[in-house]
């Protein structure tokens, strides 16, 4: 080999090595400019694996791997029971509507006959003493109530008390080793929080559905003013009434009660009674067998800016008294129709519902200081609350 050929080969080797080094250097800088951290196996993840639920009280990381609510279900489900009721309903014999058949059978129609009807629903064990919360409409008119626990035990249940105005009822069973629900704080829930509905849909037994909180403070679906529903898209079907709505920690934040549907099945619009109201009613039913609410004997209308203008009133908030019960607490205190009440015990009245809550939270015998106006003159009344008359019904 000549000296010239040897020099040429060395040149090409050097050129190849330099080209490779240059390409590697370019790739290195390109990668450094497109990431803020070195690309390793531990951080090479998909966007789904990085996602974290925004629900304020859930703190549940949702990854590309399987996500399970089993810990929450295992905590809450043993306290959710199936409720079966039986009652007799009058059903006249339709054969006797036909005069010819009636004449053939006997000369006079028999008395109305009874037909047995069965109903199903859900309930939640709230104490180790055997107290079970459910909806009043689940057990309304029932002659026999049976409860099926998740561990397979069938138990007879008796009614401790019920509250028609919130559609809540409290039952009691005699048993040991009962699993009880853990209450959550419904005041802390937010729209978008993940929730689970546990109950007995269509008599299938302990069943779990999931969704989110769709809205809060729904109150326009029933006649009474105590409703303050949590709305959810977790499936609530017939039989779910009285079951638990729980958060991802397995704490009950509501008691499932109704859904809105054209078919009777779930259409993603269900409602639960907030746990704060459930707990308040439960304590009174355990203590008194009924719910005792304050009452001052008035009929009132919420003041709006337009109504204030029509009345030529200086107050643009509060209640316009449109009726006072004769010999009731308010009349005894000197309140007249046409008066405007702006404060109850120093709380400024911003809505009719707020006023109702303040009044009904009084206990019979409590003194309430009401401030207001009569023909734009400031007045103050001392009202002694009485017990709110109970609603009638089964």
Kinemage of the C-alpha trace (Angstrom):
@kinemage 1
@onewidth
@group {chain A} dominant
@subgroup {mainchain}
@vectorlist {calphas} color= white
{ca unk a 1} P 0.000 0.000 0.000
{ca unk a 2} L 1.384 3.435 -0.972
{ca unk a 3} L 1.666 6.352 1.345
{ca unk a 4} L -1.007 8.193 -0.640
{ca unk a 5} L -3.585 5.417 -0.277
{ca unk a 6} L -2.919 5.105 3.452
{ca unk a 7} L -3.474 8.839 3.936
{ca unk a 8} L -6.740 8.682 1.973
{ca unk a 9} L -8.160 5.855 4.143
{ca unk a 10} L -7.319 7.697 7.360
{ca unk a 11} L -9.084 10.776 6.034
{ca unk a 12} L -12.312 8.882 5.285
{ca unk a 13} L -12.275 7.179 8.724
{ca unk a 14} L -11.871 10.531 10.419
{ca unk a 15} L -14.678 12.039 8.314
{ca unk a 16} L -17.100 9.204 9.226
{ca unk a 17} L -16.334 9.473 12.922
{ca unk a 18} L -16.760 13.254 12.884
{ca unk a 19} L -20.102 12.949 11.026
{ca unk a 20} L -21.443 10.416 13.548
{ca unk a 21} L -20.379 12.547 16.495
{ca unk a 22} L -22.065 15.603 14.940
{ca unk a 23} L -25.376 13.735 14.376
{ca unk a 24} L -25.355 12.439 17.957
{ca unk a 25} L -24.697 15.961 19.267
{ca unk a 26} L -27.611 17.392 17.238
{ca unk a 27} L -30.013 14.701 18.484
{ca unk a 28} L -28.969 15.308 22.077
{ca unk a 29} L -29.707 19.036 21.878
{ca unk a 30} L -33.033 18.439 20.104
{ca unk a 31} L -34.183 16.094 22.888
{ca unk a 32} L -33.026 18.526 25.582
{ca unk a 33} L -35.072 21.339 23.992
{ca unk a 34} L -38.282 19.291 23.836
{ca unk a 35} L -38.471 18.089 27.435
{ca unk a 36} L -37.848 19.545 30.841
{ca unk a 37} L -36.751 16.214 32.326
{ca unk a 38} L -34.761 13.237 31.080
{ca unk a 39} L -36.875 10.601 29.351
{ca unk a 40} L -36.813 7.558 31.604
{ca unk a 41} L -39.093 4.549 32.030
{ca unk a 42} L -40.558 5.923 35.271
{ca unk a 43} L -41.866 9.188 33.775
{ca unk a 44} L -42.789 7.992 30.286
{ca unk a 45} L -46.567 8.063 30.978
{ca unk a 46} L -49.725 8.835 29.045
{ca unk a 47} L -51.793 11.969 29.723
{ca unk a 48} L -54.506 9.783 31.307
{ca unk a 49} L -52.042 8.494 33.897
{ca unk a 50} L -51.197 12.058 34.891
{ca unk a 51} L -54.879 13.078 35.403
{ca unk a 52} L -56.100 13.755 38.942
{ca unk a 53} L -59.790 14.181 39.774
{ca unk a 54} L -60.701 17.783 40.630
{ca unk a 55} L -63.287 16.674 43.199
{ca unk a 56} L -62.334 18.602 46.298
{ca unk a 57} L -62.911 15.888 48.862
{ca unk a 58} L -62.135 12.815 46.810
{ca unk a 59} L -58.382 13.069 46.158
{ca unk a 60} L -58.720 10.106 43.825
{ca unk a 61} L -55.990 9.649 41.236
{ca unk a 62} L -57.418 8.240 38.021
{ca unk a 63} L -54.703 6.537 36.015
{ca unk a 64} L -54.507 4.561 32.837
{ca unk a 65} L -54.609 1.482 35.048
{ca unk a 66} L -57.823 0.057 36.599
{ca unk a 67} L -59.425 2.415 39.121
{ca unk a 68} L -61.567 0.811 41.830
{ca unk a 69} L -64.105 2.162 44.282
{ca unk a 70} L -64.058 -1.145 46.148
{ca unk a 71} L -62.678 0.313 49.422
{ca unk a 72} L -65.549 2.818 49.611
{ca unk a 73} L -68.125 0.170 48.705
{ca unk a 74} L -66.705 -2.302 51.229
{ca unk a 75} L -66.980 0.361 53.900
{ca unk a 76} L -70.551 1.489 53.145
{ca unk a 77} L -72.410 -1.422 51.524
{ca unk a 78} L -72.731 -3.665 54.630
{ca unk a 79} L -74.817 -0.904 56.263
{ca unk a 80} L -77.274 -0.710 53.338
{ca unk a 81} L -80.260 -3.055 53.626
{ca unk a 82} L -83.131 -4.225 51.446
{ca unk a 83} L -86.620 -3.424 52.734
{ca unk a 84} L -89.687 -5.485 51.833
{ca unk a 85} L -93.172 -4.360 52.882
{ca unk a 86} L -96.605 -5.931 52.669
{ca unk a 87} L -100.009 -4.266 52.947
{ca unk a 88} L -103.628 -5.009 52.133
{ca unk a 89} L -105.461 -2.760 49.667
{ca unk a 90} L -109.181 -2.776 48.957
{ca unk a 91} L -110.065 -4.061 45.493
{ca unk a 92} L -113.785 -4.430 44.668
{ca unk a 93} L -114.754 -7.538 42.704
{ca unk a 94} L -115.308 -6.275 39.156
{ca unk a 95} L -117.501 -9.256 38.297
{ca unk a 96} L -120.260 -7.608 40.285
{ca unk a 97} L -120.251 -4.621 37.944
{ca unk a 98} L -122.166 -6.811 35.517
{ca unk a 99} L -125.832 -7.017 36.577
{ca unk a 100} L -126.430 -10.415 34.964
{ca unk a 101} L -123.410 -12.034 36.612
{ca unk a 102} L -124.345 -10.456 39.905
{ca unk a 103} L -127.855 -11.909 39.678
{ca unk a 104} L -126.454 -15.336 38.829
{ca unk a 105} L -124.045 -15.373 41.774
{ca unk a 106} L -126.263 -13.904 44.454
{ca unk a 107} L -128.829 -11.275 44.998
{ca unk a 108} L -126.549 -8.816 46.760
{ca unk a 109} L -122.906 -7.880 46.118
{ca unk a 110} L -120.310 -9.116 48.574
{ca unk a 111} L -118.222 -6.675 50.623
{ca unk a 112} L -115.089 -5.241 49.015
{ca unk a 113} L -112.222 -7.704 48.941
{ca unk a 114} L -108.634 -7.054 49.923
{ca unk a 115} L -105.627 -7.646 47.731
{ca unk a 116} L -102.116 -7.970 49.115
{ca unk a 117} L -99.523 -5.608 47.662
{ca unk a 118} L -95.781 -5.869 48.109
{ca unk a 119} L -93.305 -3.028 47.928
{ca unk a 120} L -89.542 -2.851 48.009
{ca unk a 121} L -86.963 -0.261 48.878
{ca unk a 122} L -83.711 0.338 50.683
{ca unk a 123} L -82.533 1.535 54.066
{ca unk a 124} L -79.352 2.434 55.925
{ca unk a 125} L -78.301 1.170 59.364
{ca unk a 126} L -77.369 4.252 61.393
{ca unk a 127} L -76.799 2.832 64.891
{ca unk a 128} L -75.549 -0.349 66.514
{ca unk a 129} L -78.867 -0.420 68.411
{ca unk a 130} L -80.616 -1.358 65.170
{ca unk a 131} L -81.942 1.994 63.900
{ca unk a 132} L -82.486 2.074 60.132
{ca unk a 133} L -83.267 5.184 58.090
{ca unk a 134} L -85.385 4.992 54.949
{ca unk a 135} L -87.965 7.040 53.034
{ca unk a 136} L -91.449 7.312 54.467
{ca unk a 137} L -92.970 6.439 51.085
{ca unk a 138} L -91.144 3.081 51.195
{ca unk a 139} L -92.992 1.956 54.335
{ca unk a 140} L -96.196 4.032 54.045
{ca unk a 141} L -99.249 1.933 54.879
{ca unk a 142} L -97.186 -1.203 55.486
{ca unk a 143} L -98.576 -3.869 57.815
{ca unk a 144} L -95.406 -5.951 57.765
{ca unk a 145} L -91.830 -4.754 57.230
{ca unk a 146} L -88.896 -7.108 56.679
{ca unk a 147} L -85.271 -6.146 56.339
{ca unk a 148} L -82.629 -8.185 54.523
{ca unk a 149} L -79.066 -7.487 55.650
{ca unk a 150} L -76.103 -7.860 53.335
{ca unk a 151} L -74.923 -10.874 55.383
{ca unk a 152} L -78.170 -12.712 54.524
{ca unk a 153} L -80.144 -12.216 57.746
{ca unk a 154} L -83.895 -11.489 57.476
{ca unk a 155} L -85.257 -9.350 60.335
{ca unk a 156} L -88.654 -7.977 61.309
{ca unk a 157} L -88.671 -4.190 61.627
{ca unk a 158} L -90.912 -1.820 63.557
{ca unk a 159} L -91.525 1.885 62.934
{ca unk a 160} L -89.933 4.253 65.466
{ca unk a 161} L -91.200 7.438 63.829
{ca unk a 162} L -91.524 9.278 60.569
{ca unk a 163} L -91.509 12.788 59.174
{ca unk a 164} L -93.838 13.383 56.229
{ca unk a 165} L -92.397 16.817 55.496
{ca unk a 166} L -88.968 15.404 54.630
{ca unk a 167} L -90.193 11.916 53.574
{ca unk a 168} L -87.961 10.257 56.161
{ca unk a 169} L -88.768 7.310 58.435
{ca unk a 170} L -86.852 5.515 61.167
{ca unk a 171} L -87.160 1.751 61.706
{ca unk a 172} L -85.687 -0.525 64.353
{ca unk a 173} L -84.573 -4.156 64.315
{ca unk a 174} L -83.274 -6.391 67.084
{ca unk a 175} L -79.920 -7.880 66.097
{ca unk a 176} L -76.265 -7.916 67.065
{ca unk a 177} L -73.094 -7.286 65.089
{ca unk a 178} L -74.657 -4.684 62.827
{ca unk a 179} L -72.576 -2.667 60.364
{ca unk a 180} L -73.367 1.055 60.561
{ca unk a 181} L -72.894 3.823 58.018
{ca unk a 182} L -70.379 6.619 58.578
{ca unk a 183} L -71.947 10.058 58.029
{ca unk a 184} L -70.169 12.558 55.807
{ca unk a 185} L -70.678 16.325 55.810
{ca unk a 186} L -73.070 17.265 53.016
{ca unk a 187} L -72.182 20.935 53.536
{ca unk a 188} L -68.736 20.242 52.048
{ca unk a 189} L -69.833 18.558 48.809
{ca unk a 190} L -69.451 20.319 45.484
{ca unk a 191} L -70.892 19.931 42.023
{ca unk a 192} L -68.606 17.527 40.164
{ca unk a 193} L -67.692 15.383 43.183
{ca unk a 194} L -67.772 11.642 42.499
{ca unk a 195} L -70.551 9.746 44.306
{ca unk a 196} L -71.848 6.183 44.572
{ca unk a 197} L -75.496 5.165 45.030
{ca unk a 198} L -76.042 1.916 46.946
{ca unk a 199} L -79.444 0.268 47.206
{ca unk a 200} L -81.893 -2.416 46.103
{ca unk a 201} L -83.031 -1.504 42.557
{ca unk a 202} L -85.868 -3.658 41.195
{ca unk a 203} L -85.350 -6.062 44.101
{ca unk a 204} L -82.004 -7.231 42.721
{ca unk a 205} L -80.271 -6.765 46.058
{ca unk a 206} L -77.289 -4.710 47.154
{ca unk a 207} L -76.221 -2.822 44.006
{ca unk a 208} L -73.792 0.041 43.376
{ca unk a 209} L -73.970 2.732 40.682
{ca unk a 210} L -71.634 5.674 40.213
{ca unk a 211} L -71.805 9.248 38.982
{ca unk a 212} L -71.183 12.805 40.078
{ca unk a 213} L -73.045 15.482 41.971
{ca unk a 214} L -74.947 17.329 39.248
{ca unk a 215} L -76.444 20.171 41.308
{ca unk a 216} L -77.170 21.267 44.869
{ca unk a 217} L -80.085 22.856 46.749
{ca unk a 218} L -82.844 21.541 44.497
{ca unk a 219} L -86.189 22.320 46.142
{ca unk a 220} L -88.849 22.761 43.462
{ca unk a 221} L -90.069 19.199 43.013
{ca unk a 222} L -92.458 18.665 45.923
{ca unk a 223} L -95.073 20.718 47.717
{ca unk a 224} L -93.297 21.184 51.042
{ca unk a 225} L -90.506 23.699 51.572
{ca unk a 226} L -88.064 21.530 53.515
{ca unk a 227} L -86.598 19.894 50.420
{ca unk a 228} L -82.983 20.750 49.740
{ca unk a 229} L -81.959 17.918 47.439
{ca unk a 230} L -78.571 16.861 46.142
{ca unk a 231} L -78.968 16.077 42.441
{ca unk a 232} L -76.883 13.257 40.938
{ca unk a 233} L -76.574 11.349 37.682
{ca unk a 234} L -75.750 8.111 39.542
{ca unk a 235} L -78.536 5.718 38.555
{ca unk a 236} L -81.397 5.736 41.088
{ca unk a 237} L -84.034 3.205 40.046
{ca unk a 238} L -87.225 1.931 41.716
{ca unk a 239} L -86.104 0.186 44.903
{ca unk a 240} L -83.155 2.536 45.443
{ca unk a 241} L -85.279 4.845 47.611
{ca unk a 242} L -83.880 4.945 51.131
{ca unk a 243} L -80.409 3.806 50.081
{ca unk a 244} L -77.153 5.638 50.632
{ca unk a 245} L -75.425 8.208 48.447
{ca unk a 246} L -71.774 8.035 49.486
{ca unk a 247} L -68.518 9.764 48.605
{ca unk a 248} L -65.346 7.948 47.608
{ca unk a 249} L -64.430 7.504 51.258
{ca unk a 250} L -67.612 5.485 51.799
{ca unk a 251} L -69.263 8.215 53.917
{ca unk a 252} L -72.975 8.884 53.467
{ca unk a 253} L -73.605 12.394 52.199
{ca unk a 254} L -77.246 11.822 51.275
{ca unk a 255} L -80.210 9.441 51.416
{ca unk a 256} L -81.514 8.540 47.945
{ca unk a 257} L -85.168 9.418 47.587
{ca unk a 258} L -86.605 10.094 44.094
{ca unk a 259} L -85.763 10.310 40.421
{ca unk a 260} L -87.260 12.137 37.470
{ca unk a 261} L -88.170 9.808 34.623
{ca unk a 262} L -90.835 9.361 31.968
{ca unk a 263} L -90.459 5.582 32.140
{ca unk a 264} L -89.857 5.035 35.863
{ca unk a 265} L -86.258 4.002 35.218
{ca unk a 266} L -83.110 6.046 35.645
{ca unk a 267} L -82.481 8.905 33.235
{ca unk a 268} L -79.549 10.450 35.051
{ca unk a 269} L -81.614 12.791 37.233
{ca unk a 270} L -81.874 11.502 40.789
{ca unk a 271} L -82.167 13.225 44.135
{ca unk a 272} L -80.902 12.574 47.649
{ca unk a 273} L -81.725 14.229 50.985
{ca unk a 274} L -78.520 15.835 52.375
{ca unk a 275} L -76.933 14.029 55.313
{ca unk a 276} L -77.103 17.169 57.489
{ca unk a 277} L -80.906 17.178 57.276
{ca unk a 278} L -81.075 13.381 57.568
{ca unk a 279} L -79.052 13.428 60.778
{ca unk a 280} L -81.143 16.208 62.344
{ca unk a 281} L -84.406 14.354 61.632
{ca unk a 282} L -82.891 11.044 62.815
{ca unk a 283} L -81.934 12.460 66.229
{ca unk a 284} L -85.423 13.885 66.780
{ca unk a 285} L -87.119 10.636 65.730
{ca unk a 286} L -84.897 8.669 68.129
{ca unk a 287} L -85.531 11.160 70.954
{ca unk a 288} L -89.220 12.018 70.492
{ca unk a 289} L -90.598 9.582 67.907
{ca unk a 290} L -91.480 12.626 65.818
{ca unk a 291} L -89.902 15.841 64.548
{ca unk a 292} L -90.696 18.926 66.628
{ca unk a 293} L -90.412 22.187 64.738
{ca unk a 294} L -91.060 25.756 65.772
{ca unk a 295} L -94.072 27.690 64.494
{ca unk a 296} L -95.238 31.273 64.904
{ca unk a 297} L -98.559 31.256 63.017
{ca unk a 298} L -97.965 33.541 60.022
{ca unk a 299} L -98.460 33.445 56.284
{ca unk a 300} L -95.862 35.527 54.476
{ca unk a 301} L -94.475 36.420 51.073
{ca unk a 302} L -90.845 37.115 50.238
{ca unk a 303} L -90.057 40.780 49.558
{ca unk a 304} L -88.599 41.449 46.130
{ca unk a 305} L -87.347 44.825 44.831
{ca unk a 306} L -90.479 45.066 42.646
{ca unk a 307} L -92.795 44.291 45.567
{ca unk a 308} L -90.945 46.782 47.768
{ca unk a 309} L -91.502 49.436 45.109
{ca unk a 310} L -95.206 48.604 44.921
{ca unk a 311} L -95.485 48.832 48.704
{ca unk a 312} L -93.414 52.035 48.787
{ca unk a 313} L -91.288 50.283 51.391
{ca unk a 314} L -87.829 51.358 52.465
{ca unk a 315} L -86.871 47.695 52.928
{ca unk a 316} L -86.005 45.688 49.812
{ca unk a 317} L -85.716 42.388 51.678
{ca unk a 318} L -87.580 40.391 54.304
{ca unk a 319} L -91.113 38.991 54.546
{ca unk a 320} L -94.438 40.687 53.914
{ca unk a 321} L -96.980 39.316 56.409
{ca unk a 322} L -100.150 38.521 54.482
{ca unk a 323} L -101.931 36.515 57.177
{ca unk a 324} L -101.785 36.058 60.954
{ca unk a 325} L -103.455 33.100 62.672
{ca unk a 326} L -106.008 34.167 65.250
{ca unk a 327} L -104.696 33.590 68.784
{ca unk a 328} L -101.446 32.313 67.311
{ca unk a 329} L -97.975 33.256 68.581
{ca unk a 330} L -97.511 36.177 66.175
{ca unk a 331} L -100.912 37.730 66.836
{ca unk a 332} L -100.266 37.494 70.589
{ca unk a 333} L -96.971 39.341 69.995
{ca unk a 334} L -98.755 42.162 68.130
{ca unk a 335} L -97.840 41.337 64.525
{ca unk a 336} L -100.434 42.367 61.916
{ca unk a 337} L -101.018 41.602 58.253
{ca unk a 338} L -99.128 44.167 56.184
{ca unk a 339} L -96.124 44.282 58.520
{ca unk a 340} L -92.680 43.572 57.055
{ca unk a 341} L -90.288 41.336 59.026
{ca unk a 342} L -86.633 41.965 58.182
{ca unk a 343} L -84.775 40.099 60.961
{ca unk a 344} L -85.304 37.010 63.104
{ca unk a 345} L -82.976 36.868 66.127
{ca unk a 346} L -80.627 39.365 64.430
{ca unk a 347} L -80.403 37.264 61.236
{ca unk a 348} L -81.208 39.307 58.131
{ca unk a 349} L -83.987 37.616 56.143
{ca unk a 350} L -82.794 37.238 52.554
{ca unk a 351} L -85.295 34.576 51.420
{ca unk a 352} L -88.522 32.892 52.471
{ca unk a 353} L -86.705 29.569 52.808
{ca unk a 354} L -84.155 31.108 55.162
{ca unk a 355} L -86.979 32.474 57.321
{ca unk a 356} L -88.727 29.085 57.356
{ca unk a 357} L -85.516 27.358 58.447
{ca unk a 358} L -84.941 29.873 61.243
{ca unk a 359} L -88.500 29.502 62.527
{ca unk a 360} L -88.701 25.708 62.317
{ca unk a 361} L -85.331 25.355 64.056
{ca unk a 362} L -86.884 26.993 67.111
{ca unk a 363} L -88.113 24.703 69.868
{ca unk a 364} L -91.568 25.138 71.392
{ca unk a 365} L -91.234 27.723 74.137
{ca unk a 366} L -88.234 29.484 72.575
{ca unk a 367} L -88.449 33.269 72.373
{ca unk a 368} L -87.762 34.777 68.953
{ca unk a 369} L -87.040 38.475 68.499
{ca unk a 370} L -88.513 39.701 65.214
{ca unk a 371} L -87.617 43.120 63.849
{ca unk a 372} L -89.405 44.836 61.001
{ca unk a 373} L -91.412 47.768 59.760
{ca unk a 374} L -94.993 49.010 59.784
{ca unk a 375} L -95.613 51.874 57.382
{ca unk a 376} L -91.842 52.476 57.378
{ca unk a 377} L -91.728 52.734 61.175
{ca unk a 378} L -89.258 50.352 62.864
{ca unk a 379} L -90.838 47.784 65.188
{ca unk a 380} L -89.668 44.873 67.332
{ca unk a 381} L -91.720 41.881 68.497
{ca unk a 382} L -91.079 39.155 71.042
{ca unk a 383} L -92.704 35.929 69.799
{ca unk a 384} L -92.950 32.732 71.858
{ca unk a 385} L -92.703 29.817 69.413
{ca unk a 386} L -95.166 26.951 69.545
{ca unk a 387} L -94.915 23.486 68.021
{ca unk a 388} L -95.583 23.307 64.303
{ca unk a 389} L -98.753 21.304 63.582
{ca unk a 390} L -97.994 17.838 62.227
{ca unk a 391} L -98.854 16.953 58.649
{ca unk a 392} L -101.527 14.279 58.330
{ca unk a 393} L -101.001 11.151 56.258
{ca unk a 394} L -100.079 7.518 56.444
